Structures are given as C-alpha cells and as structure tokens.
C-alpha cells in the first residue's frame, strides 16, 4: 500500500515536505482487529506538533493521521461489532488499558497506557489502517466519508471541550481560533443551546466572515474586546498568547478551556503573564483538554447525525498531504482539511 510517513523530527519550523510517500505491506488484522480501506483522513494541527517535536511519536517512521474513515475489508476471527462492507472510522484514541482507576471511571483519556492513533500506532495517511474493533465506530449513514472524517477529532474533541466548559442555555461562549474544531463547536452550540451567544476571536478576516455566516453573534480579532463578558471560552489556537488575553473577558466564575495537545513556544522577546486580580480572581478557572474518550466520539457522532452536522471542508488529493499540512502551518484554514484517498 501507499502511505505517508514521518521519518524524522524537524527543527523549529516545519519543512517544505515533512512527509515522505513510501510503499509498505498493508497490515493484517489480528483476533479482534478490523482492516479499513481508508477513503478519507482529515488533517490536524497535531500532525505538525508531531513533526516539529512537541508531541513526539513513539517510533519512526510512523504513519500520521487520526481522523480516519473508510470501509471494512477484512476482520479478525473474534470480531463481532463489524462485518466486511461496513463503514467505519477511528479517532485519536487507539487504545487504553481498561483496568486503571481512570479507565474504570470513564476517563480512559487520562490512562497512563493511552495510545494515540498516528502517534503511538500507525494512522490514516495511508490506503489501509487497522484497529481493535472496540476502538472503532460506525459512521452515520447520512454523512459522506469526507464529511465524517473531521468529526473523529475536530468534532469529538470540540464536543469534549464544550462539555468541559459547563455550558447552559443562554450563556455567552467564546471561541478562540476558528478552524476545523471551532466551526463545528459553533454549529453544536447553535443546535444544543439555542439562546446562547457565540463570540469568535480569529486573526483571519475570512474566518471571521465564516463565523458570522454560521451564526456567531460577534466576530473580532484576538486583540479586540467583545461587547459582552463571557461565561466560558474555548481555545483551539496553537500558541499561548490568545487564551491568556481571553481571561480578562470572562465573567466571575467563568471558565477557560484550552483544547490543544501542545502549545508552540512563544517569542523570546514576548512577555506573557497572568494578573491574578484581573484574570483569575472571583473564581475564574483554566481547564485543559487531554485526548478524547470513546464515549466522546460515540455521543458526538449521534449528535452530528441528528443535526445533521455538515462540516465546512477543503479536499486535498492524497498526493498533496504535505500541502495540506503547510496550509495549516501558514494559517490558511477554512473549516477542515481532508485528504481524499
């Protein structure tokens, strides 16, 4: 099969062609595994974090990609959940131990043996992908492969972030950054919390226009002040400055949720600080999102099917995987980027 791989960790900036296209044997499913012929794989900033060494892969070379959808073409002898011909997908969670205190509480995202797809196991920038059936999901019939792919990370992690923000109908909710995850969260809020106002902060004017078109109450630059204080805010940017700026816009008891596996280093000449009385006093709080659980993905897919939630997507042919990554690196983001395989 053809597969894109990360061969080495890059230095500070992503290289022009960070991935290498190779040929390798396609994987054979073991006892409880399914083999998926990949039809599409969405592209995530986390792949850049892996290449640049902020989220170092467990081994090299490795096939990245963790928003994988396709058709089941082979199964292990003990598989019960899927049959050949089923539409199936997988997200960031490749496996967890199932036995530790966190797994028993449904917090398998915090398991010390958590394995991430495309980081700790081969991912979906390839023609075939295998995974244990317990960590794979049926794709809703009313969504195409290309529409479903971003739901497995941008959507699912966005859903977890929204739930961690403790939303209530009528709340003012801020979205910092407006890429693949942000635009899906906005659509979720409009569906689940009809009376809430969404305030979008994005540097790119086209992203702000898209946010307003999708129903945002207000959209401004990261440095601008919103017309109202926020009950909560969700940050999806790759850098430190935006979420720290946002703290001062929270109401008392407001919550900032940071949705990022890693953050890029700040400019050495840039001084970032939190002022206690302005930013944290009156029980404001900061919460981070770590990975995603199977429950997040399954609950979100159900909601996405009911809406139905159709992501804004930009398709790239399989041979342009490097272009998709570079466009994300250079902030050329319009919704979700998807490799069509």
DANORLIN-V468109 format. One record per residue. N is the residue number from 0. RES is the residue in three letters. PHI is phi in degrees with one decimal (none if undefined). Layout:
n-><N | N>
res-><RES | RES>
phi-><PHI | PHI>
//
This chain:
n-><0 | 1 | 2 | 3 | 4 | 5 | 6 | 7 | 8 | 9 | 10 | 11 | 12 | 13 | 14 | 15 | 16 | 17 | 18 | 19 | 20 | 21 | 22 | 23 | 24 | 25 | 26 | 27 | 28 | 29 | 30 | 31 | 32 | 33 | 34 | 35 | 36 | 37 | 38 | 39 | 40 | 41 | 42 | 43 | 44 | 45 | 46 | 47 | 48 | 49 | 50 | 51 | 52 | 53 | 54 | 55 | 56 | 57 | 58 | 59 | 60 | 61 | 62 | 63 | 64 | 65 | 66 | 67 | 68 | 69 | 70 | 71 | 72 | 73 | 74 | 75 | 76 | 77 | 78 | 79 | 80 | 81 | 82 | 83 | 84 | 85 | 86 | 87 | 88 | 89 | 90 | 91 | 92 | 93 | 94 | 95 | 96 | 97 | 98 | 99 | 100 | 101 | 102 | 103 | 104 | 105 | 106 | 107 | 108 | 109 | 110 | 111 | 112 | 113 | 114 | 115 | 116 | 117 | 118 | 119 | 120 | 121 | 122 | 123 | 124 | 125 | 126 | 127 | 128 | 129 | 130 | 131 | 132 | 133 | 134 | 135 | 136 | 137 | 138 | 139 | 140 | 141 | 142 | 143 | 144 | 145 | 146 | 147 | 148 | 149 | 150 | 151 | 152 | 153 | 154 | 155 | 156 | 157 | 158 | 159 | 160 | 161 | 162 | 163 | 164 | 165 | 166 | 167 | 168 | 169 | 170 | 171 | 172 | 173 | 174 | 175 | 176 | 177 | 178 | 179 | 180 | 181 | 182 | 183 | 184 | 185 | 186 | 187 | 188 | 189 | 190 | 191 | 192 | 193 | 194 | 195 | 196 | 197 | 198 | 199 | 200 | 201 | 202 | 203 | 204 | 205 | 206 | 207 | 208 | 209 | 210 | 211 | 212 | 213 | 214 | 215 | 216 | 217 | 218 | 219 | 220 | 221 | 222 | 223 | 224 | 225 | 226 | 227 | 228 | 229 | 230 | 231 | 232 | 233 | 234 | 235 | 236 | 237 | 238 | 239 | 240 | 241 | 242 | 243 | 244 | 245 | 246 | 247 | 248 | 249 | 250 | 251 | 252 | 253 | 254 | 255 | 256 | 257 | 258 | 259 | 260 | 261 | 262 | 263 | 264 | 265 | 266 | 267 | 268 | 269 | 270 | 271 | 272 | 273 | 274 | 275 | 276 | 277 | 278 | 279 | 280 | 281 | 282 | 283 | 284 | 285 | 286 | 287 | 288 | 289 | 290 | 291 | 292 | 293 | 294 | 295 | 296 | 297 | 298 | 299 | 300 | 301 | 302 | 303 | 304 | 305 | 306 | 307 | 308 | 309 | 310 | 311 | 312 | 313 | 314 | 315 | 316 | 317 | 318 | 319 | 320 | 321 | 322 | 323 | 324 | 325 | 326 | 327 | 328 | 329 | 330 | 331 | 332 | 333 | 334 | 335 | 336 | 337 | 338 | 339 | 340>
res-><UNK | UNK | UNK | UNK | UNK | UNK | UNK | UNK | UNK | UNK | UNK | UNK | UNK | UNK | UNK | UNK | UNK | UNK | UNK | UNK | UNK | UNK | UNK | UNK | UNK | UNK | UNK | UNK | UNK | UNK | UNK | UNK | UNK | UNK | UNK | UNK | UNK | UNK | UNK | UNK | UNK | UNK | UNK | UNK | UNK | UNK | UNK | UNK | UNK | UNK | UNK | UNK | UNK | UNK | UNK | UNK | UNK | UNK | UNK | UNK | UNK | UNK | UNK | UNK | UNK | UNK | UNK | UNK | UNK | UNK | UNK | UNK | UNK | UNK | UNK | UNK | UNK | UNK | UNK | UNK | UNK | UNK | UNK | UNK | UNK | UNK | UNK | UNK | UNK | UNK | UNK | UNK | UNK | UNK | UNK | UNK | UNK | UNK | UNK | UNK | UNK | UNK | UNK | UNK | UNK | UNK | UNK | UNK | UNK | UNK | UNK | UNK | UNK | UNK | UNK | UNK | UNK | UNK | UNK | UNK | UNK | UNK | UNK | UNK | UNK | UNK | UNK | UNK | UNK | UNK | UNK | UNK | UNK | UNK | UNK | UNK | UNK | UNK | UNK | UNK | UNK | UNK | UNK | UNK | UNK | UNK | UNK | UNK | UNK | UNK | UNK | UNK | UNK | UNK | UNK | UNK | UNK | UNK | UNK | UNK | UNK | UNK | UNK | UNK | UNK | UNK | UNK | UNK | UNK | UNK | UNK | UNK | UNK | UNK | UNK | UNK | UNK | UNK | UNK | UNK | UNK | UNK | UNK | UNK | UNK | UNK | UNK | UNK | UNK | UNK | UNK | UNK | UNK | UNK | UNK | UNK | UNK | UNK | UNK | UNK | UNK | UNK | UNK | UNK | UNK | UNK | UNK | UNK | UNK | UNK | UNK | UNK | UNK | UNK | UNK | UNK | UNK | UNK | UNK | UNK | UNK | UNK | UNK | UNK | UNK | UNK | UNK | UNK | UNK | UNK | UNK | UNK | UNK | UNK | UNK | UNK | UNK | UNK | UNK | UNK | UNK | UNK | UNK | UNK | UNK | UNK | UNK | UNK | UNK | UNK | UNK | UNK | UNK | UNK | UNK | UNK | UNK | UNK | UNK | UNK | UNK | UNK | UNK | UNK | UNK | UNK | UNK | UNK | UNK | UNK | UNK | UNK | UNK | UNK | UNK | UNK | UNK | UNK | UNK | UNK | UNK | UNK | UNK | UNK | UNK | UNK | UNK | UNK | UNK | UNK | UNK | UNK | UNK | UNK | UNK | UNK | UNK | UNK | UNK | UNK | UNK | UNK | UNK | UNK | UNK | UNK | UNK | UNK | UNK | UNK | UNK | UNK | UNK | UNK | UNK | UNK | UNK | UNK | UNK | UNK | UNK | UNK | UNK | UNK | UNK | UNK | UNK | UNK | UNK | UNK | UNK | UNK | UNK | UNK | UNK | UNK | UNK | UNK | UNK | UNK | UNK>
phi-><none | -87.9 | -152.6 | -90.1 | -131.7 | -88.7 | -92.9 | -152.3 | -82.9 | -79.9 | -78.0 | -59.8 | -110.8 | -60.7 | -73.7 | -61.1 | -129.2 | -70.7 | -104.8 | -117.4 | -87.7 | -131.1 | -111.3 | -148.9 | -64.9 | -76.3 | -71.5 | -102.8 | -69.6 | -91.4 | -43.0 | -110.4 | -100.5 | -116.4 | -105.9 | -107.7 | -80.4 | -73.6 | -99.7 | -156.9 | -142.7 | -74.2 | -104.7 | -128.3 | -60.9 | -59.8 | -60.7 | -67.7 | -60.0 | -66.8 | -63.0 | -89.5 | 89.4 | -83.3 | -130.2 | -70.1 | -61.2 | -70.2 | -153.8 | -135.4 | -71.6 | -136.7 | -84.2 | -81.8 | 107.2 | -138.3 | -129.5 | -111.4 | -137.6 | 177.5 | -114.4 | -71.0 | -117.4 | -160.1 | -139.6 | -71.8 | -66.5 | -100.9 | -71.1 | -122.9 | -78.6 | -125.9 | -130.9 | -59.4 | 102.7 | -67.1 | -86.9 | -140.3 | -144.3 | -145.7 | -120.2 | -64.3 | -81.7 | -91.4 | -169.2 | -151.2 | -70.4 | 78.3 | -121.2 | -74.8 | -61.0 | -75.5 | -60.3 | -66.1 | -94.6 | 80.5 | -107.6 | -64.2 | -64.7 | -101.1 | -60.5 | -67.6 | -103.3 | -56.0 | -116.7 | -100.9 | -64.5 | 82.2 | -124.4 | -110.1 | -153.0 | -57.0 | -108.3 | -106.7 | -80.3 | -158.2 | -79.1 | -139.0 | -150.7 | -123.5 | -160.1 | -60.5 | -58.7 | -69.4 | -113.8 | -113.4 | -138.8 | -73.4 | -90.9 | -54.3 | -67.0 | -89.7 | -122.9 | -73.2 | -56.4 | -64.8 | -73.4 | -76.7 | -53.3 | -66.0 | -69.7 | -79.8 | -137.6 | -52.4 | -77.3 | -66.9 | -71.0 | -64.5 | -62.7 | -61.4 | -61.2 | -63.4 | -64.8 | -70.0 | -78.3 | 55.3 | -72.5 | -133.7 | -60.9 | 99.2 | -69.8 | -88.4 | -121.1 | -98.1 | -119.1 | -101.1 | 90.2 | -142.9 | -102.4 | -59.0 | -74.1 | -57.7 | -71.3 | -73.7 | -63.7 | -58.6 | -64.4 | -63.6 | -60.2 | -61.4 | -82.9 | -90.6 | -132.1 | -57.8 | -94.6 | -81.8 | -103.2 | -109.7 | -113.2 | -108.2 | -115.7 | -150.8 | -74.9 | -83.6 | -65.6 | -67.6 | -65.4 | -65.5 | -64.3 | -62.3 | -59.5 | -66.3 | -63.2 | -85.8 | 113.1 | -63.6 | -73.1 | -152.0 | -141.7 | -147.0 | -70.9 | -55.0 | -81.2 | -78.9 | -96.8 | -70.3 | -71.2 | -138.3 | -72.6 | -109.5 | -74.8 | -156.2 | -146.7 | -118.1 | -100.6 | -124.2 | -81.3 | -87.6 | -121.5 | -85.5 | -61.3 | -55.2 | -65.9 | -69.9 | -61.8 | -70.9 | -54.6 | -69.2 | -93.0 | -81.8 | -70.0 | -53.2 | 69.7 | -67.8 | -127.2 | -102.0 | -109.7 | -99.6 | -102.8 | -160.6 | -67.1 | -143.1 | -116.3 | -69.6 | -64.5 | -83.6 | -59.6 | -60.9 | -88.3 | -98.1 | -99.9 | -114.6 | -147.6 | -103.6 | -95.1 | -57.1 | -67.1 | -84.6 | -101.7 | -121.2 | -58.2 | 70.0 | 62.3 | -71.2 | -144.6 | -118.0 | -127.3 | -104.0 | -103.7 | -116.0 | 60.5 | -155.7 | -102.2 | -63.9 | -62.6 | -57.6 | -66.1 | -67.2 | -65.2 | -67.5 | -59.9 | -64.3 | -63.0 | -60.2 | -69.8 | -69.3 | -60.7 | -77.0 | -93.1 | -105.8 | -69.8 | -75.6 | -126.7 | -124.6 | -87.1 | -126.4 | -65.1 | -54.5 | -76.0 | -112.0 | -58.8 | -63.1 | -63.0 | -61.8 | -64.6 | -65.6 | -65.4 | -66.2 | -57.5 | -91.1 | 63.4 | -88.9 | -118.8 | -131.3 | 75.1 | -111.0 | -96.3 | -132.6 | -81.9 | -98.7 | -108.8>
//
